């Protein structure tokens, strides 16, 4: 049986026999809380810094030692009847837990002995403890299960990937370490050690196997050694000051992570799942701490020395080498020119795999760990040719893609949608390849005597361990995003992008039929007369109560409805329901208006005016009780038709309103052309009017008064905004400060508080 299997099986049996597979984390939480309090007290001054280090190290090491001691004592002994190799393998679990137990205890003792030693012996004591802990941690980690070694090229790439953040961390250590009385070589050695340990912890905690127990053991070991190196590097005596407190977090977290990692390995029956590498912490955190350390040094009146400058310059070579390695992987040998002419593109197509199955097979066949990217290209033809012409375009597109890719890149024809490219290039070169594909595929296609044009969209996803279907899905989601943003662009996949697109797909799937299923609803927000704060009308606000997606608001709902071409269906339902509710409220002589929002697509449809008149007649509602609102930002695109429809509504007695009005020159200019009765201004105009130098609302009210329009200040969220709107001359107000949107029953109860409600 393999060593990893023996270790996992034996440790799992030991843990399961005590019934502690899911032991609560309360002790760890208590220790971390106590340590946090100690650090705060130490920073404030009542407790010496080394005393805090001793107490915190003792607390963390004691708990971690208890965990590891139980694991080492419960590990099964080797069977005497087994062979020599089998006995060695069976003994490794006990040895790993015992060595790691001794390591955390040694680290805790090192922290505890520092306050007891004379100040001049502090560095020596810390160095001795560091050496012992390092040996024990190395032995324990070497006894844990190990994965097979990666290829040399992959390991070289990892080194080049880690070099820039590692150099940044070394530079930070060099800038912040005390330099008075310390030789430059010794200071540089300590800085390199601290940077390497910090990089090791960062790499493990952001890697693909960061959730595994072995990764946590390695990260814990790196943090523990980092703390001990820091303690050993501090100057002797009181000159260290409170700097020793910086060693407390990595020391405590390190020993607890080590123990937690061993416990996790003990109960692991299968290999841990791989995740996508977290790239941004590796890129952002080291650079951020370099900036902070540099600012700190400059504020202290110190300028960067020669070593700091050399470390900064050392960032360039690994970046260049990394891209060169990617370029060599993509094109190891120069290829002869392809003699195949464009007219023989069918021959090229025959050499390219015929769809999805071939692509998934190629992704599955790539060696682990996968390096490179998948590009999915969508060809959107501006014309609609026949099938034969489409095939010719596809063949030409494949030929063009082959012309800009490397010899070891794989091109796949995806019938009906475009093509895909699998490349071994890194992120920068893969994106560059995507831009070259856009350029080549966007040129006109001369096929079958016709000239066709295409607007391409490229989606990029990194190759990662896991199912090939997941990589293809990610690249295709990125491609969809590129298409939604207007095409002729390259988009990378990220998790937030997937959330957006999945949400969009859910909306597109669930929205059709929502009217028939009775999932739409209206809420009503009262509009008040600002003079006496009495209600004069309401605005009907659409809500989609989806049993799958929850409540969906118009800002998210309407764009999907327009793309699905069902906005007319939704608008007809809103008009009918609003007029029916208005008829119910009109019983008893109450005269209120009801405003509904329509899109320009609804308003410009030929049947909108007669259909609205028919609904009003069916419910016996007076035309002057209905207000049709259209948003100002979308009016300009179809201004003549909008003007005609609004004029038709006003000729019937229906009032009209311009919503989301912006106090800009263009808006004021077109205001004269629009046949409207009400002007609705948003909070940005109201807030701007509170500035005496920018009385925008006063200008809007003055213009509206000259044109015979009434002004409604909407989205009023504070008493100050209400006061500003009233002083500026707005007749009506609407917003949470005055009345919140509510169901018809609650709004009716609200109206009962105003017996004379009328308009």
Secondary structure, 3 states (H helix, E strand, C coil): CCHHHHHHHHHHHHHHHCCCCCCCCHHHHHHHHHHHHHHHHHHHCCCCHHHHHHHHHHHHHHHHHHHHHHHHHHCCCCCCCCCHHHHHHHHHHHHHHHHHHHHHHHHHHHHHHHHHCCHHHHHHHHHHHHHHHHHHHHHHHHCCCCCCCCCHHHHHHHHHHHHHHHHHHHHHHHHHCCCCCCCHHHHHHHHHHHHHHHHHHHHHHHCCCCCCHHHHHHHHHHHHHHHHHHHHHCCCHHHHHHHHHHHHHHHHHHHHHHHHHHHHHHCCCCCCCCCCCCHHHHHHHHHHHHHHHHHHHHHCCCCCCHHHHHHHHCHHHHHHHHHHHHHHHHCCCCCCCCCCCHHHHHHHHHCCECCHHHHHHHHHHCCCCCCCEEEEEEEEECCCCCHHHHHHHHHHHHHHHHHHCCCCCEEEEECCCEEEEEECCCHHHHHHHHHHHHHHHCCCEEECCEEECEEEEEEEEECCCCCHHHHHHHHHHHHHHHHHCCCCEEEECCHHHHHHHHHHHHHHHHHCCCCCCCCEEEEEEEEEECCCCEEEEEEEEEEEEECCCEEEEHHHHHHHHHHCCCHHHHHHHHHHHHHHHHHHHHCCCCCCEEEEEECHHHHCCCCHHHHHHHHHHHHCCCHHHEEEEEEHHHCHHHHHHHHHHHHHHHHCCCEEEEEEECCCHHHHHHHCCCCCCEEEECHHHHHHHCCCCCCHHHHHHHHHHHCCCEEEECCCCCHHHHHHHHHHCCCEECCCCCCCCECHHHHHHHHCCCCCCCC
